[in-house]
């Protein structure tokens, strides 16, 4: 039974770590630009010049 309490505590700790990482990413502005990634494939890339 003790291992069950340990595993529950570990899973809650891991969930809190992922929740903190999610809020950190939101605060950092990681998902601010929702339009550019959808049209990025339409932009022409500069081809390297042959020397």
Order of alpha helices (4+ residues) and beta strands (2+ residues): alpha-alpha
